[in-house]
Amino acid sequence: MTLHDIAAHALQVLDPEDAHRATIRLLAMGIGPRAAADDPPLPVTLAGLALPNPVGLAPGFDKNAEVAGAMLAAGFGFVECGTVTPLPQAGNPRPRLFRLTEDHAVINRMGFNNVGLERFAANLARPHRGVVGANIGANKDAADRIGDYVTGLKRLWGSADYFTVNVSSPNTPGLRALQTGAALAELMGRIAEARAGLAGAAPIFLKVAPDLEEREVEEIAEAAVQHRFDGIVVGNTTLSRPADLASRWRGEAGGLSGTPLMALSTRVLGQFHAAARGRLALIGAGGIGSGADAYAKLRAGASAVQLYSNLVFEGPGLVTRIRRELAARLKADGFGSVADAVGAR
Ligand SMILES: Cc1cc2nc3c(=O)[nH]c(=O)nc-3n(C[C@H](O)[C@H](O)[C@H](O)COP(=O)(O)O)c2cc1C
């Protein structure tokens, strides 16, 4: 048993949120895994960003931008921090994070707990090597929710390598209403207007829920193209509950993530790929726990992928395993690069 195995076991018996806090502290102290030098390089371009590999860390793990450097060193090809809201926010009462161990799944109703933009910006300013994105959101009691996204974009412009506008958390009441119709058009219009007034360039993604009708997928893709968003992240946690969940926590309120989300989120990703017709970059997230899962997302149309929940069960060494398996699959199927497999049915 290695020290990492012992630590991983200790973290499994702690309350999930305490375990997460402990992990962040260890990583911030420099105690964490390091990618092996001989891990396969899998370079890919995502909306103009050069990534060393397409396997990213999904937001929610590093909400306050405390450990981006450590997670890049662990082998992630990019890291997305957040969701950050303009003002610090406590989130929902605990318990609000549940491990569905039998199902390799998680339910969370955190509710955007975070330290707010100013401390997030200070943390993000620490030196790191690699691509780090900022996932921006709105405070629960904001009078002008869309204004909160504009505030986040402006405050972090120049500090983050890319931005994700998160309108898909199920844990801030009413937030998902920004995904469609007039609210989406207003959100995107105001973001585009703010961006036009800023010097320099950074890609902007919209992060959606996997709980969408096909006509909503088409509407969102067209709106994103029209307002010059660079891409879509598909997607966030689901409010649905597959009938075969076994864990005693399956009835908890919140968003479900992890293995049971893989099929749903990959299907919706494929719908976005069809609707976007090459005009948007896609990031695939939801249920990835193996190289085969990451490969399936690429073939469904994602240029890069993100994961979080399966790290809880497998530990941070998972990223190296996924990269190796992905490299082997690309080679076995005759793809010379990651890009060649993107959208290859
Ligand atoms: C505990 C937890 C907190 C999360 N917090 C955020 C968040 O703040 N912002 C966000 O965009 N997504 C958040 N997510 C969603 C993940 O980024 C990801 O989209 C989702 O979990 C699906 O990926 P996975 O199945 O690999 O976990 C969170 C997920 C979990 C499990």
The ligand as a Gaussian input file, in Angstrom:
#p B3LYP/6-31G(d) Opt

LIG

0 1
 C      -19.644000      18.283000      -5.628000
 C      -19.820000      18.874000      -6.985000
 C      -19.792000      20.243000      -7.130000
 C      -19.943000      20.813000      -8.392000
 N      -19.879000      22.166000      -8.516000
 C      -19.958000      22.730000      -9.754000
 C      -19.836000      24.121000      -9.921000
 O      -19.619000      24.873000      -8.965000
 N      -19.952000      24.624000     -11.180000
 C      -20.175000      23.829000     -12.276000
 O      -20.257000      24.332000     -13.400000
 N      -20.274000      22.493000     -12.145000
 C      -20.181000      21.925000     -10.914000
 N      -20.281000      20.569000     -10.789000
 C      -20.557000      19.742000     -11.986000
 C      -19.282000      19.183000     -12.608000
 O      -18.430000      20.210000     -13.043000
 C      -19.623000      18.260000     -13.803000
 O      -20.217000      19.035000     -14.822000
 C      -20.560000      17.130000     -13.443000
 O      -20.305000      16.645000     -12.140000
 C      -20.470000      15.964000     -14.433000
 O      -19.184000      15.401000     -14.452000
 P      -18.770000      14.112000     -13.579000
 O      -19.831000      13.076000     -13.818000
 O      -17.425000      13.691000     -14.095000
 O      -18.711000      14.562000     -12.179000
 C      -20.132000      19.974000      -9.530000
 C      -20.152000      18.588000      -9.363000
 C      -19.996000      18.031000      -8.124000
 C      -20.012000      16.534000      -7.984000

